């Protein structure tokens, strides 16, 4: 019997973080990442997907107030922004983010960002 989280996800295909007046850093190493959940209140979360892979579509749901999220993604991942921003911003700082996009590797960012920032940068 395999160890699974709720909804049938394998433990390494899921990340759940909460930062309240603090900082969380996670290196994601899953070769089949599926789902993430981030909550920040005056906090910062760094997700490093440099050593990870996705097959198809993965979703990261983030809800933050006065927070910051930094996401390092491998070159070629297609990052889709579905964040609702209120006095907030999402900045894609990847070099040529539309060059060599692999539509078989889609990372969808969902949620609400209030007085906050989200940065998408190149992974190593």
ChimeraX attribute file (.defattr): number of C-alpha atoms within 10 A of each C-alpha:
attribute: neighborCount
match mode: 1-to-1
recipient: residues
	/A:1	3
	/A:2	7
	/A:3	8
	/A:4	13
	/A:5	12
	/A:6	8
	/A:7	6
	/A:8	9
	/A:9	14
	/A:10	16
	/A:11	14
	/A:12	16
	/A:13	21
	/A:14	21
	/A:15	17
	/A:16	13
	/A:17	17
	/A:18	19
	/A:19	19
	/A:20	16
	/A:21	12
	/A:22	13
	/A:23	17
	/A:24	16
	/A:25	14
	/A:26	14
	/A:27	14
	/A:28	19
	/A:29	15
	/A:30	17
	/A:31	14
	/A:32	17
	/A:33	25
	/A:34	21
	/A:35	18
	/A:36	17
	/A:37	16
	/A:38	21
	/A:39	23
	/A:40	25
	/A:41	18
	/A:42	17
	/A:43	20
	/A:44	25
	/A:45	22
	/A:46	19
	/A:47	20
	/A:48	21
	/A:49	22
	/A:50	17
	/A:51	15
	/A:52	16
	/A:53	20
	/A:54	18
	/A:55	14
	/A:56	14
	/A:57	17
	/A:58	20
	/A:59	18
	/A:60	17
	/A:61	17
	/A:62	21
	/A:63	19
	/A:64	27
	/A:65	19
	/A:66	18
	/A:67	25
	/A:68	24
	/A:69	25
	/A:70	18
	/A:71	19
	/A:72	22
	/A:73	23
	/A:74	18
	/A:75	20
	/A:76	18
	/A:77	21
	/A:78	21
	/A:79	21
	/A:80	12
	/A:81	14
	/A:82	12
	/A:83	19
	/A:84	16
	/A:85	17
	/A:86	12
	/A:87	11
	/A:88	19
	/A:89	17
	/A:90	18
	/A:91	12
	/A:92	16
	/A:93	12
	/A:94	16
	/A:95	10
	/A:96	12
	/A:97	17
	/A:98	13
	/A:99	11
	/A:100	11
	/A:101	15
	/A:102	13
	/A:103	14
	/A:104	13
	/A:105	17
	/A:106	19
	/A:107	23
	/A:108	17
	/A:109	19
	/A:110	17
	/A:111	17
	/A:112	18
	/A:113	26
	/A:114	17
	/A:115	15
	/A:116	24
	/A:117	20
	/A:118	24
	/A:119	16
	/A:120	18
	/A:121	19
	/A:122	20
	/A:123	14
	/A:124	11
